[in-house]
């Protein structure tokens, strides 16, 4: 049986849009933020702000830096999933 390619080597999956990405300024620069509505995600994610699980199908936000990090060709490859209130508090 063939092994799956590492998620770090696969191209980023497109976001299932429940809204358009908006730009928000933070202390460390500009971020693109896209809300994900209820029922739009099929798997669980770990929120980097609180280290708690975002349940499959739960409303949350996806955020990524507007500019790619050094060594990355696309900023969206480093996107992270946050609980909506965690994103609002996260700096």
N, C-alpha and C positions, 0 to 999 in steps of 0.2 A: 504494500500500500504506500502510495506517495505521501510524503510529509507536506503539510501546508507551509507556504512561504511565510516567513516572519512578518508580523504586522508592521514592523519598522521598514521593511523592504517593499511592501505592497503600496500601490498608489492610494491616496486618501479617498475614502468613499464620499460621494456627494452627500450633503446634508439634505434631509427631507424637510423642505421648507414649510414652516408654519408661520413664517414671518421673514422679513428681509433683515439682513445683517445691518447693524448701525455701528457707527464709530463712537467710542467713548474714550475720553482722556483719563489716564491714571498717572500716578507719580512716575511710573517707569515708561510712559509713552502712550501711544495710541493703540487701542484694541478694537477689533471687530467683534461684535456681540450679536448672536442670533438666538432668539427665543425658540424653544422647542415645546410645542403644545402637548397636552395630555394625549397619550396613545401614539405619539410619533416615534418613540424609541423602542426597539425590540430587545435591548439587553441592558444589564445593569452597568453603571459607571461609578467610579470612585471620585467624589468631589475633592479636589485638591485643597480646598479651604478648610473643610472640617473633617476630612478623612472618613466620611460616612458614605454609605452606598446610596446612589440615586436609583430607585427601583425602576425596572422596565416599565415604560408607559407613563412615568411621572413627568410632569411639566418641569422644565429646567432651562438653563441657557448654555450655549456653547460659545466659548470665547477663544480668540487667538490674536497674537500681536499683528498689527497692521504690516510690519516689516518682518521678513524672515530673519531668523537668527543666523549667526555666522555658520557656514557649512551647510545650510539648508537652502534649497532653491525656492520653496514655497512656504509661506507662513502658515497656511491652513494645515500643513502637516503636523504642526505642534498644537492643534486645538485641544481644549480641555472642556470638560462638562462640569458645570457648577450648579448646585441648588440655587434657585433664584435669589433667596435672601442672603446666601453666602456670597454670591457675586456682588450684591449691593454693598456688603461690608468689606469685601476683600480689597486690599490696597497693594 
